[in-house]
Amino acid sequence: MTHDLALPGASAGHPSGGAPRPTRVVPVKAIAVLAAVAFVAFLFSVSVGSVGVVAPWAALDPEHPSYAVAAARFERTVTGCAVGAALALSGALLQGLTRNPLADPGLLGITWGATTGMVLAVAVFSIGTLSGYLWFSFLGAAISAVAVHVLATLGGGAATPGRIVIAGAAVSAALNSWTTAILLADQARFDKLRFWMVGGLGAGYDALLTVGPTLLLGIVLGLAGIRLLDMLALGDDLARGLGRNVLRDRLVVGLAVVLLAGSATAAAGPIAFVGLIVPHAVRATVGSSHGRLLPLTLGWGAVLVIVADTVGRVIAPPTEVQVGIMTALVGVPVFFVMIRRGSGVRS
């Protein structure tokens, strides 16, 4: 049984035997569509909520009667854009790095590793600030990623896409149960964390200022990996033959994934399936070249999260459904459809 996996539409090589030369220019039409949809989604996110509709420009006018509501929604929307972009890009990077179309920080345990790291920082070290337990989020994400890879290779087998997904599910389940046990041990102390674990955008600018530097570094490292991910799609041996240091390249992209997933989780809690849905949707429209895929994934990830958050505010008034629940409602059916169709996965 073969253990190779190519993402849908991945190049099989260059006719001349040289380095792959995928088209890296993002189509103007794709940029225009994204810009238009993002603009409309942003306006609706600022305007619509469980307490009614307000004028979006009220967020810019402190004298406006609806300023407080609009400003709060504006802050929430900006947070959603940053979190969505980070999660979507981390998913696209993971799919390219592992050549696994089902790769997602949530499905592979990275998000839950970050979550567990933060909870342990509070429970064991009594750290109460985001800037304090942000580093535990990164550490937990990194340890979880390594644990998934080790589990997938137990018994001497290769870390195939199927085995990685199974290992990720096992690690996620274990971390989820341990984290829940910690939270239940002291309900009063961890009440705020339990709300955060559902996945929401209420932290606002304070969270963005804290995770902003690491999130931006993750984006820079991720976009810097465009060429190496296109080469890795051809296989490690060919990438080495073309002069790439495969181990170093994988470590750089892996660091980007940890920074992105850890920052997003620290700011908004565990939000799943964004990194799975968005890259596949973008890949279906512009192809698998990472020069096109990664920049558009950033924008569409932001759109998905703020749309999910907006719908969650109005779907069951006067209460709100957290964005983590909304993305799961969309992501679970998509995940099963992908498994049913195969999605190129071979175990």
C-alpha positions as CSV (number, residue, x, y, z in Angstrom):
1,M,0.0,0.0,0.0
2,T,1.4,3.3,-0.9
3,H,2.2,6.0,1.7
4,D,2.4,8.9,-0.7
5,L,-0.1,11.6,-0.7
6,A,-0.4,14.6,-3.0
7,L,-2.9,17.4,-2.2
8,P,-5.5,17.8,-5.0
9,G,-4.0,19.6,-7.9
10,A,-0.4,19.3,-6.6
11,S,2.3,19.5,-9.3
12,A,3.9,16.2,-10.3
13,G,7.1,17.8,-11.3
14,H,8.6,20.2,-13.8
15,P,8.9,18.9,-17.4
16,S,12.6,20.0,-17.6
17,G,13.4,18.3,-14.3
18,G,14.2,21.6,-12.6
19,A,12.5,23.3,-9.7
20,P,8.7,23.6,-9.9
21,R,7.5,26.9,-11.3
22,P,3.9,27.2,-10.1
23,T,2.1,30.5,-10.8
24,R,2.5,32.6,-7.7
25,V,0.6,35.7,-8.8
26,V,-2.8,35.9,-7.1
27,P,-5.5,36.5,-9.7
28,V,-6.9,40.0,-9.6
29,K,-10.4,38.6,-9.8
30,A,-9.8,36.5,-6.7
31,I,-8.5,39.5,-4.8
32,A,-11.5,41.6,-5.9
33,V,-14.0,39.0,-4.8
34,L,-12.3,38.5,-1.5
35,A,-12.1,42.3,-0.9
36,A,-15.8,42.8,-1.7
37,V,-17.0,39.9,0.5
38,A,-14.7,40.9,3.4
39,F,-15.9,44.5,3.3
40,V,-19.6,43.4,3.4
41,A,-18.9,40.8,6.1
42,F,-17.0,43.4,8.2
43,L,-19.9,45.9,7.9
44,F,-22.5,43.3,8.9
45,S,-20.3,42.1,11.8
46,V,-20.2,45.7,13.2
47,S,-23.9,46.4,12.5
48,V,-25.7,43.2,13.5
49,G,-26.0,41.6,16.9
50,S,-28.3,40.2,19.6
51,V,-29.3,43.7,20.7
52,G,-30.3,45.0,17.3
53,V,-28.8,46.7,14.3
54,V,-26.7,49.8,14.5
55,A,-25.0,52.0,11.9
56,P,-21.5,50.7,11.3
57,W,-20.0,54.2,11.2
58,A,-21.2,54.7,14.8
59,A,-18.0,52.9,15.9
60,L,-16.1,55.9,14.6
61,D,-18.2,58.6,16.3
62,P,-18.0,58.8,20.1
63,E,-21.0,61.2,20.1
64,H,-23.3,58.7,18.3
65,P,-26.0,57.1,20.5
66,S,-24.9,53.6,19.4
67,Y,-21.2,54.2,19.8
68,A,-20.7,51.8,22.7
69,V,-22.4,48.9,20.9
70,A,-20.8,49.6,17.6
71,A,-17.3,50.0,19.1
72,A,-17.6,46.8,21.0
73,R,-18.6,44.9,17.8
74,F,-15.8,46.6,15.9
75,E,-13.3,45.4,18.5
76,R,-14.8,41.9,18.3
77,T,-14.7,41.9,14.5
78,V,-11.0,43.0,14.4
79,T,-10.2,40.2,16.8
80,G,-12.1,37.7,14.7
81,C,-10.2,38.8,11.5
82,A,-6.8,38.2,13.2
83,V,-7.8,34.9,14.7
84,G,-9.5,33.6,11.5
85,A,-6.5,34.5,9.4
86,A,-4.1,32.8,11.8
87,L,-6.1,29.6,12.0
88,A,-6.7,29.3,8.3
89,L,-3.0,29.9,7.4
90,S,-1.9,27.4,10.0
91,G,-4.2,24.8,8.5
92,A,-2.9,25.5,4.9
93,L,0.7,25.2,6.2
94,L,0.0,22.0,8.0
95,Q,-1.6,20.5,4.9
96,G,1.4,21.4,2.8
97,L,3.9,20.3,5.4
98,T,2.4,16.9,6.0
99,R,0.8,16.5,2.5
100,N,-2.3,15.5,4.4
101,P,-5.6,17.1,3.2
102,L,-7.2,16.5,6.6
103,A,-4.6,18.4,8.5
104,D,-5.9,21.1,10.8
105,P,-4.6,22.4,14.1
106,G,-7.7,21.3,15.9
107,L,-7.9,17.8,14.3
108,L,-4.2,17.1,14.9
109,G,-4.2,18.1,18.6
110,I,-2.2,21.3,18.3
111,T,-5.0,23.6,19.4
112,W,-5.8,21.4,22.4
113,G,-2.1,21.3,23.2
114,A,-2.1,25.0,23.4
115,T,-5.3,25.0,25.4
116,T,-3.9,22.5,27.9
117,G,-0.7,24.5,28.2
118,M,-2.6,27.6,29.2
119,V,-4.8,25.8,31.7
120,L,-1.8,24.2,33.4
121,A,-0.1,27.7,33.5
122,V,-3.1,28.9,35.6
123,A,-3.6,25.8,37.6
124,V,0.0,24.9,38.5
125,F,1.9,28.2,38.3
126,S,-1.0,30.6,39.1
127,I,-0.3,32.7,36.1
128,G,-3.2,35.0,35.6
129,T,-2.2,37.2,32.6
130,L,-2.3,36.4,28.9
131,S,1.2,37.6,28.4
132,G,2.3,35.1,31.1
133,Y,0.6,32.0,29.8
134,L,1.0,32.8,26.1
135,W,4.4,31.0,26.2
136,F,2.7,27.9,27.8
137,S,0.3,27.9,24.8
138,F,3.2,27.7,22.4
139,L,4.9,25.0,24.5
140,G,1.8,23.0,24.7
141,A,1.2,23.3,20.9
142,A,4.7,22.2,20.1
143,I,4.7,19.2,22.5
144,S,1.3,18.1,21.1
145,A,2.5,18.3,17.5
146,V,5.6,16.1,18.4
147,A,3.4,13.7,20.4
148,V,1.1,13.2,17.4
149,H,4.0,12.5,15.1
150,V,5.5,10.0,17.5
151,L,2.2,8.2,18.0
152,A,1.7,8.0,14.2
153,T,5.1,6.3,13.7
154,L,4.8,3.8,16.6
155,G,5.4,0.2,15.5
156,G,7.9,1.3,12.8
157,G,5.3,2.4,10.3
158,A,5.4,5.7,8.3
159,A,3.4,8.7,9.5
160,T,0.8,8.4,6.9
161,P,-2.2,10.8,6.7
162,G,-4.6,8.3,8.1
163,R,-2.4,7.4,11.0
164,I,-1.7,11.1,11.7
165,V,-5.4,11.9,11.9
166,I,-6.0,9.0,14.2
167,A,-3.1,10.0,16.4
168,G,-4.3,13.6,16.4
169,A,-7.8,12.5,17.5
170,A,-6.3,10.4,20.3
171,V,-4.1,13.2,21.6
172,S,-7.0,15.7,21.3
173,A,-9.3,13.5,23.3
174,A,-6.8,12.9,26.0
175,L,-5.9,16.6,26.4
176,N,-9.6,17.5,26.3
177,S,-10.4,15.1,29.2
178,W,-7.4,16.2,31.3
179,T,-8.2,19.9,30.8
180,T,-11.8,19.3,31.7
181,A,-10.8,17.5,34.9
182,I,-8.5,20.4,35.9
183,L,-11.3,22.9,35.3
184,L,-13.9,20.9,37.3
185,A,-11.5,20.6,40.2
186,D,-12.0,24.3,41.1
187,Q,-15.1,25.6,39.3
188,A,-15.0,29.1,40.9
189,R,-11.4,29.7,40.0
190,F,-11.7,28.5,36.4
191,D,-15.1,29.9,35.6
192,K,-13.7,32.4,33.1
193,L,-11.5,29.8,31.5
194,R,-14.4,27.4,30.9
195,F,-16.2,30.2,28.9
196,W,-12.9,30.8,27.0
197,M,-12.6,27.1,26.1
198,V,-15.8,27.3,24.1
199,G,-14.0,29.6,21.6
200,G,-15.0,33.3,21.5
201,L,-13.9,36.7,20.5
202,G,-14.5,38.7,23.7
203,A,-10.9,39.3,24.7
204,G,-10.6,42.2,22.3
205,Y,-7.7,44.6,21.8
206,D,-5.8,43.6,25.0
207,A,-5.5,40.0,23.6
208,L,-4.5,41.3,20.1
209,L,-1.8,43.5,21.6
210,T,-0.4,40.6,23.5
211,V,-0.4,38.0,20.7
212,G,0.1,40.4,17.9
213,P,3.9,40.2,17.6
214,T,4.0,36.3,17.6
215,L,1.0,36.1,15.3
216,L,2.7,38.5,12.8
217,L,5.9,36.5,13.1
218,G,4.0,33.3,12.3
219,I,2.4,34.9,9.2
220,V,5.8,36.1,8.0
221,L,7.4,32.7,8.5
222,G,4.4,31.0,6.9
223,L,4.4,33.2,3.8
224,A,8.2,32.8,3.5
225,G,7.6,29.0,3.1
226,I,5.7,29.3,-0.1
227,R,8.5,28.0,-2.4
228,L,9.6,25.2,0.0
229,L,6.0,24.0,0.4
230,D,5.6,23.8,-3.4
231,M,8.8,21.7,-3.5
232,L,7.8,19.5,-0.6
233,A,4.6,18.7,-2.6
234,L,6.9,16.9,-5.0
235,G,8.5,14.7,-2.3
236,D,11.4,15.0,0.1
237,D,13.9,13.3,-2.1
238,L,13.3,15.7,-5.1
239,A,13.3,18.7,-2.7
240,R,16.7,17.7,-1.5
241,G,17.9,17.2,-5.0
242,L,16.8,20.7,-5.8
243,G,19.0,22.0,-3.0
244,R,16.5,22.4,-0.1
245,N,17.4,21.6,3.5
246,V,14.2,19.6,4.1
247,L,14.7,19.3,7.9
248,R,15.3,23.1,8.3
249,D,12.4,23.9,6.0
250,R,10.0,21.7,8.0
251,L,11.2,23.2,11.3
252,V,10.6,26.8,10.0
253,V,7.1,25.9,8.7
254,G,6.4,23.9,11.9
255,L,7.4,27.0,14.0
256,A,5.0,29.1,12.0
257,V,2.2,26.7,12.7
258,V,2.9,26.7,16.4
259,L,3.1,30.5,16.6
260,L,-0.2,30.9,14.6
261,A,-2.2,28.2,16.3
262,G,-0.8,29.1,19.8
263,S,-1.5,32.9,19.3
264,A,-5.1,32.3,18.0
265,T,-5.9,29.9,20.8
266,A,-4.5,32.2,23.4
267,A,-6.6,35.1,22.1
268,A,-9.9,33.3,21.4
269,G,-9.8,29.8,22.8
270,P,-10.0,26.5,20.8
271,I,-11.8,27.3,17.5
272,A,-11.8,24.2,15.2
273,F,-12.2,23.5,11.5
274,V,-11.2,26.9,10.2
275,G,-7.9,25.5,9.1
276,L,-9.6,22.6,7.4
277,I,-12.4,24.4,5.6
278,V,-10.7,27.5,4.2
279,P,-7.7,26.0,2.5
280,H,-9.8,23.5,0.7
281,A,-12.3,26.1,-0.5
282,V,-9.5,28.4,-1.7
283,R,-7.6,25.5,-3.4
284,A,-10.8,24.5,-5.3
285,T,-10.9,28.0,-6.8
286,V,-7.3,29.0,-7.5
287,G,-5.4,25.7,-7.5
288,S,-2.7,24.3,-5.2
289,S,0.1,26.7,-5.8
290,H,1.0,28.0,-2.3
291,G,1.8,31.4,-3.8
292,R,-1.9,31.8,-4.5
293,L,-3.2,29.6,-1.7
294,L,-1.6,31.1,1.4
295,P,-2.4,34.8,0.8
296,L,-6.0,34.1,-0.1
297,T,-6.3,31.7,2.8
298,L,-5.5,34.5,5.2
299,G,-8.3,36.7,3.9
300,W,-11.0,34.0,3.7
301,G,-10.1,32.7,7.2
302,A,-10.9,36.1,8.5
303,V,-14.2,36.2,6.6
304,L,-15.3,32.8,7.8
305,V,-14.7,33.6,11.5
306,I,-16.4,37.0,11.5
307,V,-19.4,35.6,9.5
308,A,-19.7,32.6,12.0
309,D,-19.5,35.1,14.9
310,T,-22.2,37.3,13.4
311,V,-24.6,34.4,12.7
312,G,-24.0,33.1,16.2
313,R,-25.1,36.5,17.6
314,V,-28.5,36.4,15.9
315,I,-29.3,32.7,15.6
316,A,-30.8,32.4,19.1
317,P,-31.6,35.8,20.5
318,P,-31.3,37.2,23.1
319,T,-28.4,34.7,23.8
320,E,-25.3,34.3,21.6
321,V,-23.8,31.1,20.3
322,Q,-20.0,31.2,20.6
323,V,-18.0,31.3,17.3
324,G,-16.2,28.0,18.3
325,I,-19.6,26.2,18.3
326,M,-20.6,27.8,15.0
327,T,-17.4,26.8,13.1
328,A,-17.9,23.2,14.5
329,L,-21.5,23.1,13.2
330,V,-20.1,23.9,9.7
331,G,-16.8,22.0,10.0
332,V,-18.1,18.6,11.2
333,P,-20.3,17.9,8.1
334,V,-17.5,19.1,5.8
335,F,-15.0,16.8,7.6
336,F,-17.3,13.7,7.1
337,V,-17.9,14.6,3.4
338,M,-14.1,14.8,2.8
339,I,-13.6,11.4,4.5
340,R,-16.4,9.9,2.4
341,R,-15.0,11.2,-0.8
342,G,-11.5,10.1,0.2
343,S,-9.8,13.5,-0.2
344,G,-6.7,11.8,-1.6
345,V,-5.9,10.2,1.8
346,R,-4.2,6.8,1.7
347,S,-3.4,5.0,4.9
